[in-house]
Amino acid sequence: MFFHYLKRCMLLFKLKKLEKEGMKVGRNTLLFIGAESFGSEPYLIHIGDNCLITNGVKFITHDGAIRVIKQKEEYKHIDNKYGKIDIKDNVYIGENSILMPNISIGPNACVLPGSVVYKDIPPGSAAAGNPACVKNTIENFQEYYNNELYPYYKKFYYKYFKHLF
């Protein structure tokens, strides 16, 4: 119990340090990731209000792979690619997703687990995959959840954990 509390305090301390370095985090936003997930340029990250960022999400604010091709003379003029990551209000980012530079995720959007986001995600959409693309609208996703997923989960949990209800 004590070590869990100590770990949480260390995370809060690191997040305050990142905010001093320019990272912006909105009100009522929950971050279930470590401070090391925000890369070396936290000032390029903006997270809106009422967001949920789950475990394992990585914020990549620059493309270091450009160093490989800069070895050739004809590509010496290319600079490293740095870019802002802008997450609007009321956004869910699923577990182990990767957010690449120069993207914006619109308000009321979901990025499903394991997605790699290279392009902007429009408002009110659910995106998944590598590269992440829009799979559905939030309204359709909510209907699918209510009609198909929730009854399945309810049945499953009741079957195996009915002693808890």
C-alpha positions in Angstrom: 0.0 0.0 0.0 2.8 2.4 1.0 4.8 1.7 -2.2 1.7 2.3 -4.4 1.2 5.6 -2.7 4.8 6.5 -3.1 4.7 5.5 -6.8 1.7 7.7 -7.3 3.3 10.7 -5.6 6.4 10.3 -7.8 4.2 10.3 -10.9 2.4 13.4 -9.8 5.8 15.1 -9.1 7.1 14.1 -12.6 3.8 15.4 -14.3 4.2 18.7 -12.5 7.7 19.0 -13.8 6.4 18.3 -17.3 3.8 20.9 -17.0 6.5 23.4 -16.0 8.3 22.4 -19.2 5.2 23.4 -21.2 3.0 20.4 -21.4 -0.7 21.3 -21.0 -3.2 19.0 -19.3 -6.8 20.0 -18.9 -9.2 19.6 -15.9 -10.6 16.2 -14.9 -8.1 14.4 -17.2 -6.9 11.0 -16.0 -3.5 9.8 -17.0 -2.7 6.2 -16.3 0.8 6.4 -17.8 4.3 7.3 -16.6 6.0 10.6 -17.2 8.5 8.9 -19.5 5.7 8.3 -22.0 5.7 12.0 -23.0 9.0 12.1 -24.9 11.7 14.7 -24.8 9.5 17.7 -26.0 6.6 17.8 -23.5 6.0 21.5 -24.6 4.5 20.1 -27.9 1.8 18.2 -26.1 -1.7 19.6 -25.3 -4.4 17.4 -23.6 -7.8 18.9 -23.2 -10.4 18.5 -20.4 -12.1 15.3 -19.4 -9.7 13.0 -21.2 -8.7 9.4 -20.4 -5.2 8.4 -21.4 -4.7 4.7 -20.5 -1.6 2.6 -19.7 1.2 2.3 -22.2 0.2 5.2 -24.5 3.3 6.8 -26.1 3.6 10.4 -27.3 6.2 10.7 -30.0 6.8 14.4 -30.7 9.7 14.0 -33.1 10.9 11.5 -35.8 14.4 10.4 -35.1 14.4 7.9 -38.0 15.3 10.8 -40.3 18.9 10.4 -39.1 19.3 7.3 -41.2 18.6 9.0 -44.5 20.5 12.1 -43.6 23.7 10.1 -44.1 23.2 10.5 -47.8 24.4 13.8 -49.3 21.1 14.4 -51.2 19.1 14.3 -48.0 21.4 16.5 -45.8 18.9 19.4 -46.1 16.1 17.6 -44.3 15.7 18.5 -40.6 14.3 16.3 -37.9 10.5 16.3 -37.9 9.1 17.8 -34.7 5.4 18.2 -34.3 2.6 19.1 -31.9 0.2 16.5 -30.5 -3.1 18.1 -29.8 -5.8 16.2 -28.0 -9.1 18.0 -27.7 -11.7 17.7 -24.9 -13.5 14.4 -23.9 -11.1 12.0 -25.7 -10.3 8.4 -24.8 -6.9 7.0 -25.9 -6.7 3.2 -25.5 -4.0 1.1 -24.0 -0.6 0.9 -25.9 -1.5 3.4 -28.6 1.2 5.5 -30.2 0.6 9.1 -31.1 3.0 10.4 -33.8 4.0 14.1 -34.4 1.7 16.7 -36.0 -1.6 15.2 -35.1 -4.9 16.4 -33.7 -7.6 14.3 -32.1 -11.0 15.9 -32.2 -13.3 16.3 -29.3 -15.5 13.3 -28.3 -13.2 10.9 -30.1 -11.9 7.4 -29.2 -8.6 5.9 -30.2 -9.0 2.2 -29.6 -6.2 0.1 -28.0 -3.1 -0.6 -29.9 -3.6 2.1 -32.6 -0.8 4.1 -34.2 -2.1 7.6 -35.0 -0.3 9.2 -38.0 -3.1 11.5 -39.1 -5.8 13.7 -37.5 -8.8 12.0 -36.0 -12.0 13.9 -36.6 -14.4 14.9 -33.9 -17.0 12.3 -32.7 -15.3 9.3 -34.3 -13.8 6.0 -33.2 -10.4 5.1 -34.8 -8.4 2.0 -34.7 -5.5 0.2 -36.4 -2.0 0.8 -37.7 -2.2 3.3 -39.2 -5.3 4.4 -37.2 -8.3 5.2 -39.4 -11.9 6.0 -38.6 -13.9 2.9 -38.1 -17.2 4.3 -36.8 -18.9 7.3 -35.3 -19.2 7.6 -31.5 -23.0 7.3 -31.8 -22.7 4.0 -33.7 -20.0 2.8 -31.4 -22.1 3.6 -28.3 -25.1 1.7 -29.9 -22.9 -1.3 -30.6 -21.6 -1.2 -27.0 -25.0 -1.0 -25.5 -26.6 -3.7 -27.7 -23.8 -6.2 -28.1 -20.8 -5.7 -25.8 -22.5 -4.7 -22.6 -25.0 -7.7 -22.5 -22.1 -10.0 -23.3 -19.9 -8.6 -20.5 -22.9 -8.6 -18.1 -23.6 -12.3 -18.9 -20.0 -13.2 -18.5 -19.4 -11.5 -15.2 -22.7 -12.8 -13.8 -21.7 -16.3 -14.8 -18.3 -16.2 -13.2 -18.7 -13.6 -10.5 -22.3 -13.9 -9.4 -21.2 -14.4 -5.8 -20.1 -10.8 -5.9 -23.5 -9.4 -7.0 
